[in-house]
């Protein structure tokens, strides 16, 4: 009985990262889709500077 409970707990724990990744992906797609183009440009521009990637 203990083996069955451990196996069930391990199979359920794999769903949490998948659900989190799916929700994060949906958020990013909808955030990019409903935001203004200039706002997305500013975010991307600031990120490029944050990782020291030249853009000018």
Secondary structure as UniProt FT lines:
FT   HELIX           2..34
FT   HELIX           37..50
FT   TURN            51..52
//
